Amino acid sequence: MTLGGGLPTERAGGIGTRPELLLVRWLDPTMRGGIEGVATTIEGTVTASTAGRVLVIVASTASSPEMRSSKDQLHPLIVAEGPPADLFAGNGQQGSLTSDSTHRDGIVTDLDVMPTIVAFLGVDPAAEFAGSPIDIIPGPPPFKLHERYLAQRRMYVPIGTAGAIYLAIAGLGAIVVLSLGSRVPRGVRRIFGWGCLSVAALATSLLAAGHLPDLSYATVVPFVALVTVFGTLAFAPLEHRDVLLIPAGIGIVVLAYFAVEAILAWSAALTPFVGGSELDGGRFYGLPNAFIGLLIGASLWIAQRLRTLAGFALLAAVALFAGLPYLGANLGGGVSLFAAAGLWLAIRERDRLGVWRGIGVVVGVTLLGTALILAAHAISPFETHVTRFEEKAGGPGGVLEKARDRLNVGFDLIARNPFALIPVVGLPIAIAAVLRPPAALRPSLQRSRAWRDAILVTLLAGVVAYLANDSGPAAAGFAFGLGLGGLLGVSLLSEAGKMGEP
């Protein structure tokens, strides 16, 4: 169970006209002889009930020292329903729990507790209830999933930090190499060029590692390294045909992986090695915010090889994939990708549309795409984060308030982790470098207008992703990575291969 402040705190709270039907007791093991003493108290209280049928919920809200040391933010929850005398049998089959809030077997949130109580009592839920009734389902409790979660909590910061250091070395090294020009050996230039283009494969591997049967440094580190290296160099044969086929090929593989991940119900997102686990409660299912930028960059790496309308169609399709229920179910991701589609059309057709009509295209495509996503969630029987956002927004004023809250979350993220400031500061600098390229970058950008536009749109869409998502720096991070990585990588590799407008 994740904690969100939803457990009942008053004996009579939130159950209509029969407050006597709800008993809430807070039991401290240190005051009652430990867990065994608490268990005895619970059994005595339940079996003394004269009701024909009872609902018993045992919830933990205070982290033990072991939980704190392992960074465990998931608390145990036990739910049982039936005649009081039958709930303490000496044997029986353990079940598991789920709810429409999480759509994950074995996982609920404390916001589901009060809706579960009022559903059992048959009374109308209070308007402020944000969760859904808990369902008891067959199957063992999710102990194995919890073990994987704890393993991910131990490793994701060191592994993610190592990945960030690798990309920083590749990016900063590429900038130095480009600035030195012909004074650097050709082999060194190529190494840094491939390193910059490997950002997409690295990002994908950090999510895909969540599928490994065993989560340990001995399995995760080699997996990430091998996928990053071979997932990038597999496209080396394309270099002498056209350097720009390399990012296009990488982008196709990335989108194919995300399609498979959606079919697998985003199960890797439960234990990824960049961004937070979906078990932490911010997002229980769908496209994680940390990978929105990866979808943006991969789509535009492909679009630069297509005709303008075909590229626009691809971006719009990926936007629907990111935002629709049953698929990505991520409103901020859908908005960011629809903005990318509008930007792509406006920038590619800037000579025909002009500035103001181009701005109108961007705004119109973004608003229309957002409306399509909101409508799909409104009529979908699959309750999502977007559905609850629509229910609680409360009109334009509520939407603006939600938007302000989401920006504040991004500011808090930067305050807790100053490294999150890198993409926020880096995006405008990289945009300026594309609009007014230094001499070292100018040849590759001038040789392919489509590639220049793809990099520019990737970076601009990263700015939109920052504004449209509550964890803005995370959502924009890989857009910055793929934008800058593509810009530097192609510039370094283009000397050895052909490069031209498709």
One Martini backbone bead per residue (centre of mass of N, CA, C, O) as a GRO file, in nm:
protein
  502
    1MET     BB    1   0.096   0.036   0.023
    2THR     BB    2   0.030   0.359  -0.034
    3LEU     BB    3   0.079   0.695   0.077
    4GLY     BB    4  -0.192   0.979   0.089
    5GLY     BB    5  -0.389   1.051   0.338
    6GLY     BB    6  -0.664   0.827   0.352
    7LEU     BB    7  -0.701   0.761   0.637
    8PRO     BB    8  -0.882   0.730   0.904
    9THR     BB    9  -0.916   0.967   1.202
   10GLU     BB   10  -1.226   0.924   1.264
   11ARG     BB   11  -1.491   0.753   1.383
   12ALA     BB   12  -1.722   0.944   1.210
   13GLY     BB   13  -1.591   0.948   0.927
   14GLY     BB   14  -1.754   0.921   0.610
   15ILE     BB   15  -2.064   0.741   0.678
   16GLY     BB   16  -2.291   0.922   0.745
   17THR     BB   17  -2.563   0.814   0.970
   18ARG     BB   18  -2.349   0.560   1.082
   19PRO     BB   19  -2.091   0.591   1.289
   20GLU     BB   20  -2.108   0.316   1.461
   21LEU     BB   21  -1.993   0.127   1.212
   22LEU     BB   22  -1.713   0.267   1.291
   23LEU     BB   23  -1.385   0.139   1.378
   24VAL     BB   24  -1.100   0.314   1.512
   25ARG     BB   25  -0.762   0.191   1.567
   26TRP     BB   26  -0.462   0.279   1.737
   27LEU     BB   27  -0.170   0.065   1.736
   28ASP     BB   28   0.107   0.020   1.955
   29PRO     BB   29   0.347  -0.212   1.990
   30THR     BB   30   0.509  -0.079   2.235
   31MET     BB   31   0.221  -0.089   2.416
   32ARG     BB   32   0.140  -0.426   2.327
   33GLY     BB   33   0.375  -0.642   2.297
   34GLY     BB   34   0.378  -0.609   2.008
   35ILE     BB   35   0.250  -0.778   1.745
   36GLU     BB   36   0.105  -0.991   1.920
   37GLY     BB   37  -0.060  -0.785   2.084
   38VAL     BB   38  -0.209  -0.662   1.846
   39ALA     BB   39  -0.341  -0.923   1.744
   40THR     BB   40  -0.506  -0.978   1.999
   41THR     BB   41  -0.671  -0.718   1.991
   42ILE     BB   42  -0.803  -0.761   1.716
   43GLU     BB   43  -0.942  -1.031   1.775
   44GLY     BB   44  -1.109  -0.938   2.017
   45THR     BB   45  -1.268  -0.714   1.871
   46VAL     BB   46  -1.398  -0.883   1.643
   47THR     BB   47  -1.526  -1.128   1.810
   48ALA     BB   48  -1.714  -0.918   1.979
   49SER     BB   49  -1.895  -0.888   1.757
   50THR     BB   50  -2.256  -0.875   1.658
   51ALA     BB   51  -2.214  -0.898   1.373
   52GLY     BB   52  -2.260  -1.086   1.086
   53ARG     BB   53  -2.067  -0.873   0.928
   54VAL     BB   54  -1.723  -0.790   0.847
   55LEU     BB   55  -1.469  -0.533   0.817
   56VAL     BB   56  -1.111  -0.574   0.799
   57ILE     BB   57  -0.845  -0.329   0.857
   58VAL     BB   58  -0.488  -0.348   0.828
   59ALA     BB   59  -0.261  -0.075   0.891
   60SER     BB   60   0.035   0.088   0.794
   61THR     BB   61   0.219   0.415   0.878
   62ALA     BB   62   0.492   0.321   1.009
   63SER     BB   63   0.820   0.305   0.981
   64SER     BB   64   1.061   0.100   1.005
   65PRO     BB   65   1.392   0.067   1.032
   66GLU     BB   66   1.409  -0.126   0.788
   67MET     BB   67   1.257   0.053   0.589
   68ARG     BB   68   1.442   0.300   0.602
   69SER     BB   69   1.711   0.154   0.517
   70SER     BB   70   1.556   0.046   0.230
   71LYS     BB   71   1.352   0.261   0.113
   72ASP     BB   72   1.060   0.181   0.212
   73GLN     BB   73   0.721   0.293   0.086
   74LEU     BB   74   0.574   0.026   0.157
   75HIS     BB   75   0.276  -0.086   0.303
   76PRO     BB   76   0.093  -0.284   0.488
   77LEU     BB   77  -0.213  -0.478   0.399
   78ILE     BB   78  -0.524  -0.592   0.551
   79VAL     BB   79  -0.808  -0.785   0.421
   80ALA     BB   80  -1.134  -0.869   0.567
   81GLU     BB   81  -1.438  -1.076   0.509
   82GLY     BB   82  -1.699  -1.157   0.751
   83PRO     BB   83  -1.752  -1.345   0.995
   84PRO     BB   84  -1.595  -1.306   1.288
   85ALA     BB   85  -1.536  -1.621   1.350
   86ASP     BB   86  -1.388  -1.669   1.047
   87LEU     BB   87  -1.114  -1.470   1.052
   88PHE     BB   88  -0.935  -1.689   1.263
   89ALA     BB   89  -0.829  -1.918   1.124
   90GLY     BB   90  -0.570  -2.159   1.114
   91ASN     BB   91  -0.655  -2.177   0.807
   92GLY     BB   92  -0.576  -2.084   0.461
   93GLN     BB   93  -0.612  -1.876   0.181
   94GLN     BB   94  -0.430  -1.648   0.041
   95GLY     BB   95  -0.460  -1.334  -0.085
   96SER     BB   96  -0.529  -1.038  -0.270
   97LEU     BB   97  -0.492  -0.700  -0.402
   98THR     BB   98  -0.704  -0.439  -0.551
   99SER     BB   99  -0.762  -0.152  -0.780
  100ASP     BB  100  -0.859   0.119  -0.982
  101SER     BB  101  -0.611   0.298  -0.897
  102THR     BB  102  -0.380   0.073  -1.008
  103HIS     BB  103  -0.410  -0.193  -1.184
  104ARG     BB  104  -0.263  -0.383  -0.957
  105ASP     BB  105  -0.157  -0.663  -0.838
  106GLY     BB  106  -0.110  -0.606  -0.483
  107ILE     BB  107  -0.199  -0.293  -0.526
  108VAL     BB  108  -0.253  -0.008  -0.319
  109THR     BB  109  -0.419   0.266  -0.157
  110ASP     BB  110  -0.518   0.458   0.111
  111LEU     BB  111  -0.750   0.595  -0.063
  112ASP     BB  112  -0.921   0.308  -0.065
  113VAL     BB  113  -1.039   0.266   0.222
  114MET     BB  114  -1.300   0.438   0.242
  115PRO     BB  115  -1.444   0.323  -0.013
  116THR     BB  116  -1.455   0.036   0.108
  117ILE     BB  117  -1.631   0.097   0.352
  118VAL     BB  118  -1.882   0.226   0.207
  119ALA     BB  119  -1.936  -0.018   0.027
  120PHE     BB  120  -1.997  -0.218   0.259
  121LEU     BB  121  -2.232  -0.024   0.385
  122GLY     BB  122  -2.402   0.122   0.149
  123VAL     BB  123  -2.289   0.412   0.102
  124ASP     BB  124  -2.220   0.723   0.019
  125PRO     BB  125  -1.964   0.882  -0.092
  126ALA     BB  126  -1.753   1.116  -0.051
  127ALA     BB  127  -1.635   1.368  -0.253
  128GLU     BB  128  -1.322   1.348  -0.143
  129PHE     BB  129  -1.286   1.083  -0.257
  130ALA     BB  130  -1.005   0.929  -0.453
  131GLY     BB  131  -1.068   0.639  -0.455
  132SER     BB  132  -1.111   0.278  -0.450
  133PRO     BB  133  -1.227  -0.012  -0.413
  134ILE     BB  134  -1.132  -0.302  -0.271
  135ASP     BB  135  -1.007  -0.610  -0.400
  136ILE     BB  136  -1.037  -0.951  -0.366
  137ILE     BB  137  -0.791  -1.183  -0.481
  138PRO     BB  138  -0.639  -1.420  -0.620
  139GLY     BB  139  -0.349  -1.509  -0.474
  140PRO     BB  140  -0.060  -1.416  -0.375
  141PRO     BB  141   0.119  -1.223  -0.219
  142PRO     BB  142   0.361  -0.958  -0.319
  143PHE     BB  143   0.660  -1.051  -0.233
  144LYS     BB  144   0.831  -1.052  -0.496
  145LEU     BB  145   0.773  -0.761  -0.577
  146HIS     BB  146   0.895  -0.639  -0.320
  147GLU     BB  147   1.183  -0.741  -0.369
  148ARG     BB  148   1.222  -0.585  -0.636
  149TYR     BB  149   1.176  -0.307  -0.520
  150LEU     BB  150   1.416  -0.310  -0.320
  151ALA     BB  151   1.630  -0.350  -0.537
  152GLN     BB  152   1.569  -0.089  -0.690
  153ARG     BB  153   1.619   0.107  -0.450
  154ARG     BB  154   1.928   0.033  -0.426
  155MET     BB  155   2.015   0.087  -0.756
  156TYR     BB  156   1.900   0.337  -0.921
  157VAL     BB  157   2.094   0.560  -0.839
  158PRO     BB  158   2.373   0.445  -0.923
  159ILE     BB  159   2.291   0.374  -1.217
  160GLY     BB  160   2.182   0.651  -1.303
  161THR     BB  161   2.444   0.805  -1.239
  162ALA     BB  162   2.628   0.650  -1.431
  163GLY     BB  163   2.471   0.730  -1.686
  164ALA     BB  164   2.506   1.037  -1.652
  165ILE     BB  165   2.816   1.038  -1.660
  166TYR     BB  166   2.846   0.917  -1.938
  167LEU     BB  167   2.690   1.144  -2.089
  168ALA     BB  168   2.869   1.376  -1.994
  169ILE     BB  169   3.128   1.276  -2.124
  170ALA     BB  170   3.020   1.258  -2.412
  171GLY     BB  171   2.922   1.553  -2.440
  172LEU     BB  172   3.172   1.715  -2.347
  173GLY     BB  173   3.371   1.572  -2.533
  174ALA     BB  174   3.232   1.653  -2.800
  175ILE     BB  175   3.269   1.956  -2.768
  176VAL     BB  176   3.577   1.953  -2.760
  177VAL     BB  177   3.627   1.805  -3.025
  178LEU     BB  178   3.482   2.008  -3.209
  179SER     BB  179   3.656   2.258  -3.127
  180LEU     BB  180   3.935   2.123  -3.232
  181GLY     BB  181   3.894   1.941  -3.466
  182SER     BB  182   4.162   1.824  -3.659
  183ARG     BB  183   4.341   1.772  -3.394
  184VAL     BB  184   4.162   1.526  -3.380
  185PRO     BB  185   4.129   1.218  -3.414
  186ARG     BB  186   3.908   1.035  -3.590
  187GLY     BB  187   3.856   0.809  -3.382
  188VAL     BB  188   3.767   0.996  -3.149
  189ARG     BB  189   3.528   1.126  -3.291
  190ARG     BB  190   3.368   0.861  -3.327
  191ILE     BB  191   3.336   0.780  -3.035
  192PHE     BB  192   3.173   1.035  -2.951
  193GLY     BB  193   2.950   1.006  -3.158
  194TRP     BB  194   2.839   0.730  -3.059
  195GLY     BB  195   2.794   0.818  -2.767
  196CYS     BB  196   2.569   1.027  -2.829
  197LEU     BB  197   2.374   0.814  -2.982
  198SER     BB  198   2.336   0.620  -2.712
  199VAL     BB  199   2.104   0.748  -2.541
  200ALA     BB  200   1.861   0.576  -2.636
  201ALA     BB  201   1.964   0.295  -2.551
  202LEU     BB  202   2.009   0.361  -2.255
  203ALA     BB  203   1.721   0.444  -2.180
  204THR     BB  204   1.587   0.176  -2.263
  205SER     BB  205   1.754  -0.012  -2.072
  206LEU     BB  206   1.651   0.118  -1.798
  207LEU     BB  207   1.368  -0.007  -1.847
  208ALA     BB  208   1.413  -0.308  -1.946
  209ALA     BB  209   1.549  -0.412  -1.676
  210GLY     BB  210   1.269  -0.467  -1.528
  211HIS     BB  211   1.256  -0.776  -1.667
  212LEU     BB  212   1.447  -0.905  -1.502
  213PRO     BB  213   1.453  -1.183  -1.299
  214ASP     BB  214   1.718  -1.043  -1.172
  215LEU     BB  215   1.801  -0.790  -0.930
  216SER     BB  216   2.132  -0.699  -1.000
  217TYR     BB  217   2.441  -0.596  -1.068
  218ALA     BB  218   2.513  -0.863  -1.234
  219THR     BB  219   2.263  -0.798  -1.442
  220VAL     BB  220   2.215  -0.491  -1.502
  221VAL     BB  221   2.488  -0.378  -1.599
  222PRO     BB  222   2.537  -0.563  -1.847
  223PHE     BB  223   2.271  -0.502  -1.987
  224VAL     BB  224   2.307  -0.198  -2.027
  225ALA     BB  225   2.577  -0.208  -2.177
  226LEU     BB  226   2.496  -0.392  -2.417
  227VAL     BB  227   2.255  -0.228  -2.524
  228THR     BB  228   2.406   0.035  -2.572
  229VAL     BB  229   2.621  -0.067  -2.768
  230PHE     BB  230   2.461  -0.267  -2.969
  231GLY     BB  231   2.209  -0.075  -3.011
  232THR     BB  232   2.400   0.122  -3.179
  233LEU     BB  233   2.614  -0.044  -3.361
  234ALA     BB  234   2.402  -0.194  -3.543
  235PHE     BB  235   2.403   0.086  -3.739
  236ALA     BB  236   2.687   0.115  -3.881
  237PRO     BB  237   2.630   0.024  -4.186
  238LEU     BB  238   2.479   0.313  -4.249
  239GLU     BB  239   2.699   0.534  -4.256
  240HIS     BB  240   2.790   0.520  -4.577
  241ARG     BB  241   2.508   0.590  -4.685
  242ASP     BB  242   2.367   0.745  -4.417
  243VAL     BB  243   2.384   0.894  -4.122
  244LEU     BB  244   2.063   0.947  -4.082
  245LEU     BB  245   1.990   0.639  -4.050
  246ILE     BB  246   2.072   0.589  -3.760
  247PRO     BB  247   1.855   0.744  -3.593
  248ALA     BB  248   1.617   0.612  -3.739
  249GLY     BB  249   1.672   0.320  -3.650
  250ILE     BB  250   1.667   0.370  -3.347
  251GLY     BB  251   1.378   0.485  -3.335
  252ILE     BB  252   1.228   0.231  -3.428
  253VAL     BB  253   1.315   0.048  -3.193
  254VAL     BB  254   1.198   0.218  -2.965
  255LEU     BB  255   0.900   0.211  -3.054
  256ALA     BB  256   0.877  -0.097  -3.051
  257TYR     BB  257   0.929  -0.130  -2.751
  258PHE     BB  258   0.685   0.037  -2.648
  259ALA     BB  259   0.473  -0.149  -2.770
  260VAL     BB  260   0.551  -0.394  -2.600
  261GLU     BB  261   0.517  -0.262  -2.321
  262ALA     BB  262   0.212  -0.218  -2.348
  263ILE     BB  263   0.140  -0.519  -2.376
  264LEU     BB  264   0.292  -0.561  -2.080
  265ALA     BB  265   0.174  -0.330  -1.888
  266TRP     BB  266   0.432  -0.178  -1.787
  267SER     BB  267   0.620  -0.369  -1.600
  268ALA     BB  268   0.902  -0.222  -1.600
  269ALA     BB  269   0.790   0.037  -1.433
  270LEU     BB  270   0.817  -0.096  -1.148
  271THR     BB  271   1.160  -0.140  -1.214
  272PRO     BB  272   1.339   0.101  -1.282
  273PHE     BB  273   1.667   0.294  -1.358
  274VAL     BB  274   1.481   0.549  -1.408
  275GLY     BB  275   1.328   0.697  -1.205
  276GLY     BB  276   1.036   0.596  -1.076
  277SER     BB  277   0.837   0.386  -0.933
  278GLU     BB  278   0.505   0.284  -0.964
  279LEU     BB  279   0.497   0.198  -0.652
  280ASP     BB  280   0.514   0.499  -0.530
  281GLY     BB  281   0.223   0.642  -0.662
  282GLY     BB  282   0.227   0.848  -0.901
  283ARG     BB  283   0.228   0.591  -1.117
  284PHE     BB  284   0.083   0.273  -1.183
  285TYR     BB  285   0.055   0.332  -1.500
  286GLY     BB  286   0.209   0.353  -1.789
  287LEU     BB  287   0.374   0.623  -1.894
  288PRO     BB  288   0.653   0.747  -1.791
  289ASN     BB  289   0.781   1.058  -1.756
  290ALA     BB  290   1.092   0.989  -1.811
  291PHE     BB  291   0.999   0.884  -2.132
  292ILE     BB  292   0.894   1.118  -2.307
  293GLY     BB  293   1.159   1.223  -2.441
  294LEU     BB  294   1.219   0.959  -2.591
  295LEU     BB  295   0.972   0.967  -2.777
  296ILE     BB  296   1.028   1.233  -2.908
  297GLY     BB  297   1.312   1.177  -3.026
  298ALA     BB  298   1.252   0.915  -3.184
  299SER     BB  299   1.033   1.034  -3.372
  300LEU     BB  300   1.224   1.257  -3.499
  301TRP     BB  301   1.443   1.065  -3.609
  302ILE     BB  302   1.233   0.960  -3.817
  303ALA     BB  303   1.094   1.214  -3.951
  304GLN     BB  304   1.358   1.313  -4.113
  305ARG     BB  305   1.288   1.067  -4.339
  306LEU     BB  306   1.025   1.213  -4.402
  307ARG     BB  307   0.766   1.347  -4.489
  308THR     BB  308   0.596   1.586  -4.344
  309LEU     BB  309   0.315   1.440  -4.312
  310ALA     BB  310   0.432   1.171  -4.212
  311GLY     BB  311   0.565   1.288  -3.960
  312PHE     BB  312   0.307   1.403  -3.838
  313ALA     BB  313   0.156   1.132  -3.817
  314LEU     BB  314   0.354   0.995  -3.630
  315LEU     BB  315   0.336   1.196  -3.392
  316ALA     BB  316   0.029   1.167  -3.350
  317ALA     BB  317   0.032   0.862  -3.290
  318VAL     BB  318   0.223   0.879  -3.044
  319ALA     BB  319   0.043   1.067  -2.881
  320LEU     BB  320  -0.190   0.867  -2.852
  321PHE     BB  321  -0.028   0.648  -2.717
  322ALA     BB  322   0.049   0.821  -2.464
  323GLY     BB  323  -0.268   0.919  -2.381
  324LEU     BB  324  -0.431   0.673  -2.398
  325PRO     BB  325  -0.613   0.445  -2.291
  326TYR     BB  326  -0.448   0.127  -2.261
  327LEU     BB  327  -0.177   0.272  -2.289
  328GLY     BB  328  -0.016   0.539  -2.164
  329ALA     BB  329  -0.195   0.738  -1.984
  330ASN     BB  330  -0.052   1.037  -2.066
  331LEU     BB  331  -0.117   1.358  -2.083
  332GLY     BB  332   0.161   1.503  -2.096
  333GLY     BB  333   0.266   1.326  -2.329
  334GLY     BB  334   0.049   1.397  -2.538
  335VAL     BB  335   0.090   1.702  -2.540
  336SER     BB  336   0.392   1.703  -2.620
  337LEU     BB  337   0.351   1.545  -2.895
  338PHE     BB  338   0.150   1.738  -3.024
  339ALA     BB  339   0.342   1.975  -3.017
  340ALA     BB  340   0.552   1.839  -3.199
  341ALA     BB  341   0.368   1.813  -3.445
  342GLY     BB  342   0.313   2.116  -3.481
  343LEU     BB  343   0.609   2.206  -3.502
  344TRP     BB  344   0.686   2.039  -3.747
  345LEU     BB  345   0.487   2.168  -3.944
  346ALA     BB  346   0.565   2.468  -3.903
  347ILE     BB  347   0.876   2.444  -3.966
  348ARG     BB  348   0.868   2.294  -4.242
  349GLU     BB  349   0.632   2.530  -4.337
  350ARG     BB  350   0.741   2.831  -4.299
  351ASP     BB  351   0.736   2.953  -4.587
  352ARG     BB  352   0.416   2.919  -4.615
  353LEU     BB  353   0.297   3.011  -4.324
  354GLY     BB  354   0.458   3.147  -4.124
  355VAL     BB  355   0.442   3.263  -3.809
  356TRP     BB  356   0.133   3.287  -3.723
  357ARG     BB  357   0.031   3.028  -3.858
  358GLY     BB  358   0.227   2.844  -3.711
  359ILE     BB  359   0.123   2.901  -3.427
  360GLY     BB  360  -0.165   2.806  -3.486
  361VAL     BB  361  -0.089   2.514  -3.544
  362VAL     BB  362   0.029   2.441  -3.270
  363VAL     BB  363  -0.217   2.512  -3.097
  364GLY     BB  364  -0.429   2.344  -3.246
  365VAL     BB  365  -0.300   2.063  -3.222
  366THR     BB  366  -0.278   2.058  -2.915
  367LEU     BB  367  -0.578   2.102  -2.844
  368LEU     BB  368  -0.700   1.874  -3.010
  369GLY     BB  369  -0.538   1.642  -2.884
  370THR     BB  370  -0.625   1.692  -2.593
  371ALA     BB  371  -0.928   1.652  -2.642
  372LEU     BB  372  -0.912   1.358  -2.734
  373ILE     BB  373  -0.796   1.245  -2.471
  374LEU     BB  374  -1.016   1.345  -2.277
  375ALA     BB  375  -1.251   1.201  -2.418
  376ALA     BB  376  -1.145   0.912  -2.390
  377HIS     BB  377  -1.141   0.916  -2.075
  378ALA     BB  378  -1.442   0.990  -2.025
  379ILE     BB  379  -1.552   0.710  -2.183
  380SER     BB  380  -1.383   0.526  -2.020
  381PRO     BB  381  -1.383   0.241  -1.806
  382PHE     BB  382  -1.086   0.319  -1.759
  383GLU     BB  383  -0.943   0.428  -1.488
  384THR     BB  384  -0.754   0.732  -1.449
  385HIS     BB  385  -0.567   1.002  -1.395
  386VAL     BB  386  -0.731   1.169  -1.600
  387THR     BB  387  -1.009   1.121  -1.489
  388ARG     BB  388  -0.951   1.253  -1.209
  389PHE     BB  389  -0.873   1.526  -1.325
  390GLU     BB  390  -1.149   1.589  -1.453
  391GLU     BB  391  -1.324   1.562  -1.189
  392LYS     BB  392  -1.126   1.784  -1.012
  393ALA     BB  393  -1.080   2.055  -1.166
  394GLY     BB  394  -1.325   2.269  -1.191
  395GLY     BB  395  -1.242   2.404  -1.438
  396PRO     BB  396  -1.033   2.652  -1.536
  397GLY     BB  397  -0.936   2.720  -1.249
  398GLY     BB  398  -0.851   2.429  -1.177
  399VAL     BB  399  -0.646   2.393  -1.403
  400LEU     BB  400  -0.456   2.622  -1.315
  401GLU     BB  401  -0.400   2.505  -1.037
  402LYS     BB  402  -0.277   2.240  -1.137
  403ALA     BB  403  -0.049   2.368  -1.300
  404ARG     BB  404   0.088   2.502  -1.060
  405ASP     BB  405   0.138   2.244  -0.898
  406ARG     BB  406   0.318   2.106  -1.113
  407LEU     BB  407   0.543   2.319  -1.107
  408ASN     BB  408   0.610   2.285  -0.805
  409VAL     BB  409   0.709   1.998  -0.829
  410GLY     BB  410   0.950   2.068  -1.010
  411PHE     BB  411   1.089   2.255  -0.806
  412ASP     BB  412   1.122   2.038  -0.585
  413LEU     BB  413   1.300   1.850  -0.753
  414ILE     BB  414   1.535   2.050  -0.782
  415ALA     BB  415   1.583   2.095  -0.477
  416ARG     BB  416   1.654   1.785  -0.424
  417ASN     BB  417   1.788   1.781  -0.736
  418PRO     BB  418   2.016   1.965  -0.903
  419PHE     BB  419   2.050   1.786  -1.167
  420ALA     BB  420   1.763   1.869  -1.282
  421LEU     BB  421   1.878   2.144  -1.409
  422ILE     BB  422   2.017   2.065  -1.673
  423PRO     BB  423   1.777   2.056  -1.881
  424VAL     BB  424   1.665   2.338  -1.814
  425VAL     BB  425   1.929   2.488  -1.907
  426GLY     BB  426   2.004   2.328  -2.175
  427LEU     BB  427   1.774   2.382  -2.374
  428PRO     BB  428   1.820   2.686  -2.451
  429ILE     BB  429   2.112   2.645  -2.542
  430ALA     BB  430   2.056   2.438  -2.768
  431ILE     BB  431   1.863   2.613  -2.930
  432ALA     BB  432   2.070   2.836  -2.989
  433ALA     BB  433   2.269   2.641  -3.142
  434VAL     BB  434   2.067   2.592  -3.379
  435LEU     BB  435   1.996   2.886  -3.465
  436ARG     BB  436   2.322   2.961  -3.384
  437PRO     BB  437   2.565   2.808  -3.510
  438PRO     BB  438   2.853   2.699  -3.480
  439ALA     BB  439   3.103   2.605  -3.685
  440ALA     BB  440   3.103   2.294  -3.602
  441LEU     BB  441   2.776   2.259  -3.666
  442ARG     BB  442   2.700   2.379  -3.949
  443PRO     BB  443   2.736   2.157  -4.166
  444SER     BB  444   2.513   1.948  -4.074
  445LEU     BB  445   2.274   2.156  -4.074
  446GLN     BB  446   2.303   2.246  -4.380
  447ARG     BB  447   2.280   1.957  -4.523
  448SER     BB  448   2.008   1.921  -4.325
  449ARG     BB  449   1.706   2.051  -4.264
  450ALA     BB  450   1.554   1.816  -4.129
  451TRP     BB  451   1.755   1.770  -3.898
  452ARG     BB  452   1.743   2.046  -3.776
  453ASP     BB  453   1.435   2.038  -3.717
  454ALA     BB  454   1.436   1.788  -3.533
  455ILE     BB  455   1.611   1.908  -3.311
  456LEU     BB  456   1.444   2.157  -3.250
  457VAL     BB  457   1.178   2.009  -3.176
  458THR     BB  458   1.286   1.839  -2.948
  459LEU     BB  459   1.361   2.081  -2.765
  460LEU     BB  460   1.085   2.226  -2.762
  461ALA     BB  461   0.927   1.979  -2.651
  462GLY     BB  462   1.082   1.975  -2.385
  463VAL     BB  463   0.957   2.235  -2.279
  464VAL     BB  464   0.667   2.131  -2.280
  465ALA     BB  465   0.717   1.891  -2.090
  466TYR     BB  466   0.787   2.063  -1.847
  467LEU     BB  467   0.502   2.218  -1.837
  468ALA     BB  468   0.301   1.942  -1.859
  469ASN     BB  469   0.456   1.829  -1.600
  470ASP     BB  470   0.523   1.763  -1.276
  471SER     BB  471   0.800   1.615  -1.370
  472GLY     BB  472   0.960   1.809  -1.572
  473PRO     BB  473   1.266   1.733  -1.575
  474ALA     BB  474   1.214   1.435  -1.648
  475ALA     BB  475   1.049   1.479  -1.914
  476ALA     BB  476   1.295   1.657  -2.049
  477GLY     BB  477   1.564   1.499  -2.038
  478PHE     BB  478   1.560   1.316  -2.311
  479ALA     BB  479   1.516   1.549  -2.503
  480PHE     BB  480   1.789   1.672  -2.447
  481GLY     BB  481   1.960   1.419  -2.505
  482LEU     BB  482   1.863   1.370  -2.806
  483GLY     BB  483   1.918   1.650  -2.913
  484LEU     BB  484   2.221   1.678  -2.838
  485GLY     BB  485   2.320   1.398  -2.929
  486GLY     BB  486   2.240   1.429  -3.227
  487LEU     BB  487   2.395   1.684  -3.291
  488LEU     BB  488   2.683   1.576  -3.215
  489GLY     BB  489   2.696   1.296  -3.349
  490VAL     BB  490   2.648   1.378  -3.647
  491SER     BB  491   2.879   1.583  -3.666
  492LEU     BB  492   3.108   1.361  -3.616
  493LEU     BB  493   3.009   1.143  -3.848
  494SER     BB  494   2.971   1.307  -4.126
  495GLU     BB  495   3.262   1.290  -4.246
  496ALA     BB  496   3.246   0.966  -4.329
  497GLY     BB  497   2.963   1.030  -4.457
  498LYS     BB  498   2.673   1.058  -4.584
  499MET     BB  499   2.459   1.362  -4.636
  500GLY     BB  500   2.105   1.423  -4.680
  501GLU     BB  501   1.823   1.499  -4.821
  502PRO     BB  502   1.536   1.293  -4.847
   0.00000   0.00000   0.00000
